[in-house]
Amino acid sequence: VLKLSPLPGACSDGDPLIGPARRWESRTFYRPTRHAGRRKDHIAAIAHDLIGECLRRGLLRPEVEVLEVKAGPRGGAMKARARLGFAVAVRGPLLLGRDSHMGGGLFVAA
């Protein structure tokens, strides 16, 4: 049986991974959980998906600024970089989106 305990100073409030912070910026690409649709605005679709992901995970509704969008052939396989702004400071880590359990969608305090 392993016993885990935090390292001294590892959980300080200034840590960019665990926050707390009001503004978070993606460090790895965010991949949306839902397909945007063939003729829809990619930026609006990413923003809508990010808001939904935050609400689904019990976070406050963020203001979303999409910084970069990349799409594959015919608009598929979208991924994006974004900045999230919350009304109050939120503790991390923030891992959102389809790849959140594989290192994708990592947000750090901005």
Contacts in CASP RR format, 6 or more apart in sequence:
PFRMAT RR
TARGET T0000
AUTHOR 0000-0000-0000
METHOD contacts of the structure
MODEL  1
VLKLSPLPGACSDGDPLIGPARRWESRTFYRPTRHAGRRKDHIAAIAHDL
IGECLRRGLLRPEVEVLEVKAGPRGGAMKARARLGFAVAVRGPLLLGRDS
HMGGGLFVAA
11 18 0 8 1.000
13 19 0 8 1.000
13 20 0 8 1.000
14 109 0 8 1.000
15 109 0 8 1.000
16 108 0 8 1.000
16 109 0 8 1.000
17 92 0 8 1.000
17 93 0 8 1.000
17 108 0 8 1.000
17 109 0 8 1.000
18 91 0 8 1.000
18 92 0 8 1.000
18 93 0 8 1.000
19 89 0 8 1.000
19 90 0 8 1.000
19 91 0 8 1.000
19 92 0 8 1.000
19 109 0 8 1.000
20 89 0 8 1.000
20 90 0 8 1.000
20 91 0 8 1.000
20 92 0 8 1.000
20 109 0 8 1.000
21 89 0 8 1.000
21 90 0 8 1.000
21 109 0 8 1.000
21 110 0 8 1.000
22 85 0 8 1.000
22 86 0 8 1.000
22 87 0 8 1.000
22 88 0 8 1.000
22 89 0 8 1.000
22 90 0 8 1.000
23 83 0 8 1.000
23 84 0 8 1.000
23 85 0 8 1.000
23 86 0 8 1.000
23 109 0 8 1.000
23 110 0 8 1.000
24 62 0 8 1.000
24 83 0 8 1.000
24 84 0 8 1.000
24 85 0 8 1.000
24 86 0 8 1.000
24 90 0 8 1.000
24 94 0 8 1.000
24 107 0 8 1.000
24 108 0 8 1.000
24 109 0 8 1.000
24 110 0 8 1.000
25 67 0 8 1.000
25 81 0 8 1.000
25 82 0 8 1.000
25 83 0 8 1.000
25 84 0 8 1.000
25 107 0 8 1.000
25 108 0 8 1.000
25 109 0 8 1.000
25 110 0 8 1.000
26 67 0 8 1.000
26 80 0 8 1.000
26 81 0 8 1.000
26 82 0 8 1.000
26 83 0 8 1.000
26 105 0 8 1.000
26 106 0 8 1.000
26 107 0 8 1.000
27 105 0 8 1.000
27 106 0 8 1.000
27 107 0 8 1.000
27 108 0 8 1.000
28 99 0 8 1.000
28 103 0 8 1.000
28 104 0 8 1.000
28 105 0 8 1.000
28 106 0 8 1.000
29 70 0 8 1.000
29 79 0 8 1.000
29 80 0 8 1.000
29 81 0 8 1.000
29 99 0 8 1.000
29 104 0 8 1.000
29 105 0 8 1.000
30 46 0 8 1.000
30 50 0 8 1.000
30 79 0 8 1.000
30 80 0 8 1.000
30 81 0 8 1.000
30 82 0 8 1.000
30 96 0 8 1.000
30 97 0 8 1.000
30 104 0 8 1.000
30 105 0 8 1.000
31 78 0 8 1.000
31 79 0 8 1.000
31 97 0 8 1.000
31 98 0 8 1.000
31 99 0 8 1.000
31 104 0 8 1.000
31 105 0 8 1.000
32 45 0 8 1.000
32 46 0 8 1.000
32 49 0 8 1.000
32 50 0 8 1.000
32 78 0 8 1.000
32 80 0 8 1.000
32 97 0 8 1.000
32 98 0 8 1.000
33 49 0 8 1.000
33 53 0 8 1.000
33 97 0 8 1.000
33 98 0 8 1.000
34 49 0 8 1.000
35 76 0 8 1.000
36 42 0 8 1.000
36 45 0 8 1.000
36 46 0 8 1.000
36 49 0 8 1.000
36 75 0 8 1.000
36 78 0 8 1.000
37 45 0 8 1.000
38 74 0 8 1.000
38 75 0 8 1.000
42 69 0 8 1.000
42 71 0 8 1.000
42 75 0 8 1.000
42 78 0 8 1.000
42 80 0 8 1.000
43 66 0 8 1.000
43 69 0 8 1.000
45 78 0 8 1.000
46 64 0 8 1.000
46 66 0 8 1.000
46 69 0 8 1.000
46 78 0 8 1.000
46 80 0 8 1.000
46 82 0 8 1.000
47 64 0 8 1.000
47 66 0 8 1.000
47 82 0 8 1.000
49 97 0 8 1.000
50 62 0 8 1.000
50 64 0 8 1.000
50 82 0 8 1.000
50 84 0 8 1.000
50 96 0 8 1.000
51 61 0 8 1.000
51 62 0 8 1.000
51 64 0 8 1.000
53 96 0 8 1.000
53 97 0 8 1.000
54 60 0 8 1.000
54 61 0 8 1.000
54 62 0 8 1.000
54 84 0 8 1.000
54 96 0 8 1.000
55 61 0 8 1.000
57 96 0 8 1.000
59 86 0 8 1.000
59 90 0 8 1.000
59 94 0 8 1.000
60 86 0 8 1.000
60 87 0 8 1.000
60 88 0 8 1.000
60 90 0 8 1.000
62 84 0 8 1.000
62 85 0 8 1.000
62 86 0 8 1.000
63 84 0 8 1.000
63 85 0 8 1.000
63 86 0 8 1.000
64 82 0 8 1.000
64 83 0 8 1.000
64 84 0 8 1.000
64 85 0 8 1.000
65 82 0 8 1.000
65 83 0 8 1.000
65 84 0 8 1.000
65 85 0 8 1.000
66 80 0 8 1.000
66 81 0 8 1.000
66 82 0 8 1.000
67 80 0 8 1.000
67 81 0 8 1.000
67 82 0 8 1.000
67 83 0 8 1.000
68 80 0 8 1.000
68 81 0 8 1.000
69 78 0 8 1.000
69 79 0 8 1.000
69 80 0 8 1.000
70 78 0 8 1.000
70 79 0 8 1.000
70 80 0 8 1.000
71 77 0 8 1.000
71 78 0 8 1.000
71 79 0 8 1.000
72 78 0 8 1.000
83 110 0 8 1.000
84 94 0 8 1.000
84 107 0 8 1.000
92 107 0 8 1.000
93 106 0 8 1.000
93 107 0 8 1.000
94 105 0 8 1.000
94 106 0 8 1.000
94 107 0 8 1.000
95 101 0 8 1.000
95 103 0 8 1.000
95 104 0 8 1.000
95 105 0 8 1.000
95 106 0 8 1.000
95 107 0 8 1.000
96 105 0 8 1.000
96 107 0 8 1.000
97 104 0 8 1.000
97 105 0 8 1.000
99 105 0 8 1.000
END
